[in-house]
Amino acid sequence: MRSAILDIGGTSASGVRVCSLKRNTPQLVRPGAYTVVRFPFGAREPYDSYGMHQATQPDGHVVKSWDADERSGLIWPSASGWGQLYAMIQWEAGSYTELRDQFVRDPLGLTSTPNDTTATDHRAPTPGGQYFTKSHGIFVNPETPLALRVRHNDAVARRLLLAEFKLVIHAMG
């Protein structure tokens, strides 16, 4: 999808690059451990004209089942630059006393800087639905994948009902 006002699909070394992912099928999250949110590939994605979220990953790994492979939660930045990360998270009702979410560089230990977390939020549940949005800026580079992780402390597994994960890169140079 190209905008008539702002061309976000350009190919110049400078400018804005966008990857926008959406998961609208529930993901079961077990209690007590951070879980990478997984996202579908291809036509089901809202926007990925720079190839930052592909089944064939830059290191050669091929994701065969996006809903079963944690690697489907990775965005591999297409350029170095200032990255603005965005997330939207919706949980089912549960007996939580705390919900957590965070952005993380290399959550699966694929590079020399694994598990570098940032923008970790700890939230007490609110009456009604558990719906959250967040944003955070960081420097990004093509060698280090990014992910959104979530966690809860209910006694049983709970469903993440809807999630979005977005990266906007303001390329350097």
One Martini backbone bead per residue (centre of mass of N, CA, C, O) as a GRO file, in nm:
protein
  173
    1MET     BB    1   0.092   0.039   0.027
    2ARG     BB    2   0.058   0.360  -0.110
    3SER     BB    3   0.120   0.692  -0.067
    4ALA     BB    4   0.041   1.005  -0.205
    5ILE     BB    5   0.198   1.181   0.016
    6LEU     BB    6   0.384   0.932   0.128
    7ASP     BB    7   0.677   0.761   0.042
    8ILE     BB    8   0.737   0.437   0.198
    9GLY     BB    9   0.850   0.259  -0.074
   10GLY     BB   10   1.118   0.341  -0.119
   11THR     BB   11   1.493   0.306  -0.219
   12SER     BB   12   1.648   0.477  -0.051
   13ALA     BB   13   1.892   0.510   0.193
   14SER     BB   14   1.704   0.717   0.275
   15GLY     BB   15   1.453   0.735   0.510
   16VAL     BB   16   1.159   0.543   0.536
   17ARG     BB   17   1.099   0.235   0.715
   18VAL     BB   18   0.848  -0.034   0.710
   19CYS     BB   19   0.707  -0.257   0.968
   20SER     BB   20   0.382  -0.430   0.980
   21LEU     BB   21   0.230  -0.625   1.231
   22LYS     BB   22  -0.033  -0.891   1.257
   23ARG     BB   23  -0.232  -1.051   1.517
   24ASN     BB   24  -0.570  -1.230   1.499
   25THR     BB   25  -0.472  -1.482   1.653
   26PRO     BB   26  -0.440  -1.672   1.905
   27GLN     BB   27  -0.196  -1.690   2.179
   28LEU     BB   28  -0.048  -1.909   2.381
   29VAL     BB   29   0.043  -1.830   2.729
   30ARG     BB   30   0.252  -1.909   2.958
   31PRO     BB   31   0.347  -1.896   3.268
   32GLY     BB   32   0.651  -1.706   3.380
   33ALA     BB   33   0.737  -1.651   3.069
   34TYR     BB   34   0.876  -1.528   2.810
   35THR     BB   35   0.710  -1.448   2.491
   36VAL     BB   36   0.708  -1.465   2.163
   37VAL     BB   37   0.553  -1.297   1.927
   38ARG     BB   38   0.366  -1.417   1.659
   39PHE     BB   39   0.379  -1.385   1.291
   40PRO     BB   40   0.267  -1.361   0.990
   41PHE     BB   41   0.303  -1.414   0.649
   42GLY     BB   42   0.250  -1.214   0.389
   43ALA     BB   43  -0.076  -1.133   0.309
   44ARG     BB   44  -0.143  -1.102   0.630
   45GLU     BB   45   0.014  -0.852   0.621
   46PRO     BB   46   0.019  -0.517   0.623
   47TYR     BB   47   0.361  -0.444   0.613
   48ASP     BB   48   0.668  -0.536   0.387
   49SER     BB   49   0.862  -0.389   0.151
   50TYR     BB   50   1.166  -0.460   0.297
   51GLY     BB   51   1.193  -0.756   0.418
   52MET     BB   52   1.177  -0.794   0.760
   53HIS     BB   53   0.939  -1.038   0.727
   54GLN     BB   54   1.051  -1.358   0.667
   55ALA     BB   55   1.067  -1.695   0.625
   56THR     BB   56   1.337  -1.620   0.499
   57GLN     BB   57   1.616  -1.567   0.661
   58PRO     BB   58   1.924  -1.410   0.668
   59ASP     BB   59   2.053  -1.698   0.795
   60GLY     BB   60   1.854  -1.929   0.629
   61HIS     BB   61   1.616  -1.970   0.784
   62VAL     BB   62   1.307  -2.163   0.776
   63VAL     BB   63   0.976  -2.095   0.819
   64LYS     BB   64   0.705  -2.328   0.830
   65SER     BB   65   0.556  -2.228   1.115
   66TRP     BB   66   0.450  -1.940   1.246
   67ASP     BB   67   0.292  -2.050   1.514
   68ALA     BB   68   0.558  -2.239   1.615
   69ASP     BB   69   0.782  -2.020   1.543
   70GLU     BB   70   0.966  -1.775   1.695
   71ARG     BB   71   1.085  -1.640   1.429
   72SER     BB   72   0.805  -1.499   1.349
   73GLY     BB   73   0.881  -1.250   1.562
   74LEU     BB   74   1.088  -1.132   1.365
   75ILE     BB   75   1.272  -0.835   1.302
   76TRP     BB   76   1.477  -0.737   1.023
   77PRO     BB   77   1.650  -0.487   0.962
   78SER     BB   78   1.722  -0.303   0.651
   79ALA     BB   79   1.866  -0.083   0.840
   80SER     BB   80   2.040   0.159   0.968
   81GLY     BB   81   1.909   0.330   1.269
   82TRP     BB   82   1.632   0.490   1.375
   83GLY     BB   83   1.405   0.325   1.590
   84GLN     BB   84   1.051   0.276   1.595
   85LEU     BB   85   0.854   0.124   1.835
   86TYR     BB   86   0.550  -0.078   1.822
   87ALA     BB   87   0.256  -0.168   2.030
   88MET     BB   88  -0.018  -0.412   2.052
   89ILE     BB   89  -0.219  -0.543   2.332
   90GLN     BB   90  -0.442  -0.837   2.386
   91TRP     BB   91  -0.613  -0.980   2.651
   92GLU     BB   92  -0.754  -1.199   2.825
   93ALA     BB   93  -0.917  -1.294   3.076
   94GLY     BB   94  -0.795  -1.306   3.427
   95SER     BB   95  -0.576  -1.397   3.719
   96TYR     BB   96  -0.411  -1.144   3.735
   97THR     BB   97  -0.137  -0.925   3.875
   98GLU     BB   98   0.053  -0.944   3.607
   99LEU     BB   99   0.181  -0.765   3.321
  100ARG     BB  100   0.410  -0.814   3.044
  101ASP     BB  101   0.636  -0.610   2.834
  102GLN     BB  102   0.875  -0.621   2.546
  103PHE     BB  103   1.161  -0.530   2.398
  104VAL     BB  104   1.400  -0.717   2.178
  105ARG     BB  105   1.718  -0.809   2.121
  106ASP     BB  106   1.779  -1.109   2.039
  107PRO     BB  107   1.590  -1.353   2.188
  108LEU     BB  108   1.756  -1.627   2.050
  109GLY     BB  109   2.073  -1.605   2.015
  110LEU     BB  110   2.197  -1.521   1.701
  111THR     BB  111   2.402  -1.321   1.828
  112SER     BB  112   2.631  -1.109   2.009
  113THR     BB  113   2.339  -0.958   2.127
  114PRO     BB  114   2.163  -1.105   2.342
  115ASN     BB  115   1.891  -1.018   2.522
  116ASP     BB  116   1.815  -0.701   2.470
  117THR     BB  117   1.634  -0.513   2.672
  118THR     BB  118   1.336  -0.295   2.634
  119ALA     BB  119   1.062  -0.150   2.747
  120THR     BB  120   0.964  -0.256   3.025
  121ASP     BB  121   0.640  -0.359   3.133
  122HIS     BB  122   0.446  -0.329   3.436
  123ARG     BB  123   0.111  -0.456   3.494
  124ALA     BB  124  -0.185  -0.399   3.617
  125PRO     BB  125  -0.485  -0.486   3.614
  126THR     BB  126  -0.795  -0.405   3.475
  127PRO     BB  127  -1.095  -0.334   3.431
  128GLY     BB  128  -1.161  -0.552   3.207
  129GLY     BB  129  -0.965  -0.514   2.965
  130GLN     BB  130  -0.627  -0.594   2.824
  131TYR     BB  131  -0.508  -0.291   2.689
  132PHE     BB  132  -0.209  -0.210   2.494
  133THR     BB  133   0.039   0.047   2.445
  134LYS     BB  134   0.359   0.116   2.266
  135SER     BB  135   0.679   0.302   2.273
  136HIS     BB  136   1.019   0.302   2.119
  137GLY     BB  137   1.358   0.409   2.099
  138ILE     BB  138   1.619   0.281   1.869
  139PHE     BB  139   1.890   0.132   1.760
  140VAL     BB  140   1.948  -0.021   1.438
  141ASN     BB  141   2.026  -0.342   1.268
  142PRO     BB  142   2.053  -0.609   1.038
  143GLU     BB  143   2.200  -0.817   1.257
  144THR     BB  144   1.946  -0.743   1.459
  145PRO     BB  145   1.685  -0.871   1.592
  146LEU     BB  146   1.337  -0.822   1.667
  147ALA     BB  147   1.100  -0.816   1.953
  148LEU     BB  148   0.801  -0.928   2.111
  149ARG     BB  149   0.722  -0.961   2.460
  150VAL     BB  150   0.545  -1.176   2.693
  151ARG     BB  151   0.374  -1.177   3.027
  152HIS     BB  152   0.243  -1.380   3.302
  153ASN     BB  153   0.078  -1.475   3.644
  154ASP     BB  154  -0.097  -1.688   3.600
  155ALA     BB  155  -0.179  -2.030   3.657
  156VAL     BB  156  -0.254  -2.021   3.351
  157ALA     BB  157  -0.299  -2.025   3.040
  158ARG     BB  158  -0.309  -1.753   2.800
  159ARG     BB  159  -0.460  -1.529   2.571
  160LEU     BB  160  -0.353  -1.368   2.295
  161LEU     BB  161  -0.570  -1.196   2.086
  162LEU     BB  162  -0.394  -0.928   2.006
  163ALA     BB  163  -0.132  -0.806   1.774
  164GLU     BB  164   0.125  -0.553   1.736
  165PHE     BB  165   0.421  -0.486   1.520
  166LYS     BB  166   0.651  -0.204   1.485
  167LEU     BB  167   0.879  -0.058   1.237
  168VAL     BB  168   1.066   0.251   1.222
  169ILE     BB  169   1.307   0.372   0.989
  170HIS     BB  170   1.571   0.608   1.015
  171ALA     BB  171   1.794   0.639   0.802
  172MET     BB  172   2.135   0.648   0.757
  173GLY     BB  173   2.276   0.858   0.493
   0.00000   0.00000   0.00000
